């Protein structure tokens, strides 16, 4: 295993402990301008999410309707009611974003796809990076606000739905991920500098309970403090 990845996984609770669990659930309080930009203001203001740790699956509830929840996988997304009946569904959802820019509104299913893969990515990093198909490279260090971060570049397998194939994770001296850079391919390749903070220990796993996403400029610095693209505050976190 890459030494930086091993250091980071151990700092977040260790692979042996993480592999004891099959799901992680949390309450999300979300804000930011993204939701209005894609035509769904207030859609994820206060919502519960469950992601699997051993396969790519996520569900949000209640989703747009008090009786609805989502079922996301990398190749399919659905909205279902409380009886488990499909309200609407879409196969190969990523194809539906062809030609989209940051100003293109999303359908309900496209919103479910984005929120599904995003939270799965956040919950499972860095534990999944040792799986088959991931390619890792340590980049040169990065200094920001008087702190030096080691940087891990991760190339995701093609079958994994996520923001973009190449993403970069900034690791602090304690081994915690403090920044996460990517492009949002489904929104015209919009750049993102995603900050993680307020870590807590949940059943032996370190979880960042606050996330803020800003535009990433060409010099790799964030456009700060506005616009705040997305903020996520997590609570009621549990692993099962």
C-alpha positions as CSV (number, residue, x, y, z in Angstrom):
1,X,0.0,0.0,0.0
2,X,1.2,3.6,-0.7
3,X,2.8,4.9,2.5
4,X,0.8,8.1,2.5
5,X,-2.4,6.2,2.0
6,X,-1.5,3.8,4.8
7,X,-0.8,6.8,7.1
8,X,-4.1,8.4,6.2
9,X,-6.2,5.3,6.6
10,X,-4.7,4.6,10.0
11,X,-5.4,8.2,11.1
12,X,-9.0,7.8,10.1
13,X,-9.5,4.7,12.2
14,X,-7.9,1.9,10.3
15,X,-9.1,-0.5,7.6
16,X,-9.7,-3.4,9.9
17,X,-12.2,-1.3,11.9
18,X,-13.8,0.3,8.9
19,X,-14.4,-3.1,7.3
20,X,-16.5,-4.2,10.3
21,X,-19.3,-2.0,9.0
22,X,-21.6,-2.2,6.0
23,X,-23.4,1.2,6.2
24,X,-22.9,4.7,7.5
25,X,-25.9,7.0,8.2
26,X,-26.0,10.7,9.0
27,X,-28.3,13.7,9.2
28,X,-27.2,16.4,6.7
29,X,-27.9,20.1,6.9
30,X,-26.9,21.5,3.6
31,X,-26.6,25.1,2.2
32,X,-24.7,26.9,-0.6
33,X,-25.6,28.4,-4.0
34,X,-25.3,25.1,-6.0
35,X,-28.8,23.9,-5.1
36,X,-30.4,27.1,-6.6
37,X,-28.1,27.0,-9.6
38,X,-29.3,23.5,-10.5
39,X,-33.0,24.4,-9.9
40,X,-33.5,22.7,-6.6
41,X,-33.3,25.3,-3.8
42,X,-33.9,23.9,-0.3
43,X,-34.0,20.3,-1.6
44,X,-31.3,19.0,0.8
45,X,-31.6,21.6,3.6
46,X,-32.3,18.8,6.2
47,X,-32.1,15.2,5.1
48,X,-30.9,11.8,6.1
49,X,-28.4,9.8,4.1
50,X,-27.2,6.2,4.2
51,X,-24.2,4.9,2.2
52,X,-22.8,1.4,1.9
53,X,-19.1,0.8,2.6
54,X,-18.7,-2.4,0.5
55,X,-20.6,-1.4,-2.6
56,X,-21.6,1.8,-4.3
57,X,-25.0,2.5,-3.0
58,X,-26.6,5.6,-1.3
59,X,-30.1,6.5,-0.3
60,X,-31.4,10.0,0.8
61,X,-34.7,10.5,2.6
62,X,-37.0,12.2,2.7
63,X,-36.2,13.3,-0.8
64,X,-38.3,16.2,-2.3
65,X,-41.4,14.6,-0.9
66,X,-41.9,13.3,2.7
67,X,-42.8,9.9,1.2
68,X,-39.9,9.6,-1.1
69,X,-36.3,8.2,-0.9
70,X,-33.6,7.6,-3.4
71,X,-31.7,4.5,-4.5
72,X,-28.4,5.3,-6.2
73,X,-25.9,3.0,-7.8
74,X,-23.2,3.8,-10.2
75,X,-25.3,2.9,-13.3
76,X,-28.8,3.5,-12.1
77,X,-30.8,5.9,-9.9
78,X,-34.4,5.7,-8.7
79,X,-36.8,7.6,-6.6
80,X,-39.1,5.3,-4.6
81,X,-42.0,5.8,-2.2
82,X,-42.4,4.4,1.3
83,X,-43.9,1.2,-0.2
84,X,-40.8,0.6,-2.2
85,X,-42.6,1.4,-5.5
86,X,-40.6,3.2,-8.1
87,X,-41.7,6.8,-8.7
88,X,-39.2,7.3,-11.5
89,X,-35.9,5.8,-12.5
90,X,-33.0,6.3,-14.9
91,X,-30.3,3.9,-16.2
92,X,-26.9,5.2,-17.1
93,X,-27.7,8.6,-15.4
94,X,-24.3,10.1,-16.2
95,X,-25.0,10.1,-19.9
96,X,-28.0,12.4,-19.2
97,X,-25.6,15.3,-18.3
98,X,-23.9,15.5,-21.8
99,X,-23.4,19.1,-22.7
100,X,-24.4,20.5,-19.3
101,X,-22.7,23.6,-17.8
102,X,-22.9,25.1,-14.3
103,X,-26.1,26.9,-15.4
104,X,-28.0,23.9,-16.6
105,X,-30.9,22.8,-14.4
106,X,-31.0,19.2,-13.2
107,X,-34.0,16.9,-13.1
108,X,-35.0,15.2,-9.8
109,X,-33.2,12.0,-10.8
110,X,-30.0,13.9,-11.8
111,X,-30.1,15.6,-8.3
112,X,-30.4,12.1,-6.8
113,X,-27.5,10.9,-8.8
114,X,-25.2,13.7,-7.8
115,X,-26.0,13.6,-4.1
116,X,-25.7,9.8,-4.1
117,X,-22.3,9.6,-5.6
118,X,-21.0,12.6,-3.7
119,X,-21.9,11.4,-0.3
120,X,-20.6,7.9,-1.1
121,X,-17.3,9.4,-2.2
122,X,-17.0,11.5,1.0
123,X,-18.0,8.7,3.4
124,X,-15.7,6.0,1.9
125,X,-12.5,8.1,1.5
126,X,-9.8,7.2,2.2
127,X,-10.6,3.6,3.0
128,X,-11.6,2.5,-0.5
129,X,-8.4,3.8,-2.2
130,X,-6.6,0.6,-1.6
131,X,-9.2,-1.4,-3.6
132,X,-8.4,-2.8,-7.0
133,X,-8.5,-0.3,-9.8
134,X,-7.4,2.8,-7.8
135,X,-4.2,4.5,-8.9
136,X,-2.3,6.6,-6.4
137,X,0.5,9.1,-6.6
138,X,2.0,11.5,-3.9
139,X,2.3,15.0,-5.3
140,X,4.6,17.8,-4.0
141,X,3.5,19.3,-0.7
142,X,1.2,22.3,-0.5
143,X,1.3,25.1,1.9
144,X,-1.8,27.0,2.9
145,X,-2.5,29.3,5.9
146,X,0.8,28.4,7.4
147,X,0.2,24.7,7.3
148,X,2.0,22.2,5.0
149,X,-0.1,19.3,3.6
150,X,1.0,16.1,1.9
151,X,-1.1,15.5,-1.2
152,X,-2.4,12.2,-2.5
153,X,-3.6,12.1,-6.1
154,X,-6.2,9.4,-6.7
155,X,-7.3,8.1,-10.1
156,X,-10.7,6.4,-9.6
157,X,-11.7,3.3,-11.5
158,X,-14.0,3.8,-14.5
159,X,-16.8,1.9,-12.9
160,X,-17.0,4.2,-9.8
161,X,-19.3,7.1,-10.2
162,X,-17.7,10.2,-8.7
163,X,-17.0,13.9,-9.4
164,X,-14.0,13.3,-11.8
165,X,-11.5,10.5,-12.6
166,X,-8.6,12.4,-11.0
167,X,-9.0,13.9,-7.5
168,X,-6.5,15.2,-5.0
169,X,-6.6,14.8,-1.2
170,X,-4.6,17.1,1.2
171,X,-3.4,15.4,4.3
172,X,-2.4,17.2,7.5
173,X,0.4,16.2,9.9
174,X,-2.0,14.0,11.8
175,X,-3.1,12.1,8.7
176,X,-6.5,13.7,8.4
177,X,-7.9,14.8,5.0
178,X,-8.4,18.6,5.3
179,X,-9.0,19.5,1.6
180,X,-10.3,17.6,-1.4
181,X,-9.9,18.9,-5.0
182,X,-11.9,17.8,-8.0
183,X,-13.7,18.9,-11.1
184,X,-17.5,18.3,-11.3
185,X,-17.6,16.7,-14.7
186,X,-21.4,16.6,-14.9
187,X,-21.5,20.4,-14.5
188,X,-19.1,21.3,-17.3
189,X,-16.0,20.5,-15.3
190,X,-16.5,23.1,-12.7
191,X,-13.6,23.3,-10.3
192,X,-13.9,22.7,-6.6
193,X,-11.7,23.1,-3.5
194,X,-13.6,21.2,-0.8
195,X,-12.6,21.8,2.9
196,X,-13.1,19.3,5.7
197,X,-13.1,20.3,9.4
198,X,-14.6,19.5,12.9
199,X,-13.6,15.9,13.0
200,X,-15.1,13.6,15.6
201,X,-14.7,10.0,16.5
202,X,-17.6,7.8,15.6
203,X,-17.2,4.1,16.6
204,X,-13.5,4.4,16.1
205,X,-13.8,6.2,12.7
206,X,-12.7,9.8,12.3
207,X,-15.5,11.8,10.4
208,X,-15.4,15.4,9.3
209,X,-18.7,16.9,10.4
210,X,-18.3,20.2,8.5
211,X,-17.6,20.5,4.8
212,X,-17.4,23.7,2.6
213,X,-16.9,23.8,-1.1
214,X,-15.5,26.8,-3.1
215,X,-14.4,27.5,-6.6
216,X,-10.8,26.5,-7.2
217,X,-8.8,29.0,-9.2
218,X,-6.1,28.3,-11.8
219,X,-3.3,28.9,-9.3
220,X,-4.9,26.1,-7.1
221,X,-6.2,28.6,-4.5
222,X,-9.9,28.8,-3.5
223,X,-12.1,31.7,-4.5
224,X,-12.8,32.6,-0.9
225,X,-15.1,33.4,0.9
226,X,-17.8,33.7,-1.8
227,X,-19.4,32.0,-3.5
228,X,-19.9,29.1,-1.1
229,X,-21.0,26.4,-3.5
230,X,-22.0,23.8,-0.9
231,X,-21.8,23.4,2.8
232,X,-22.6,20.2,4.6
233,X,-23.0,19.8,8.4
234,X,-23.3,16.2,9.6
235,X,-24.8,14.9,12.8
236,X,-26.4,11.8,14.2
237,X,-23.7,9.7,12.5
238,X,-23.7,5.9,13.0
239,X,-22.0,2.9,11.5
240,X,-23.7,-0.5,11.2
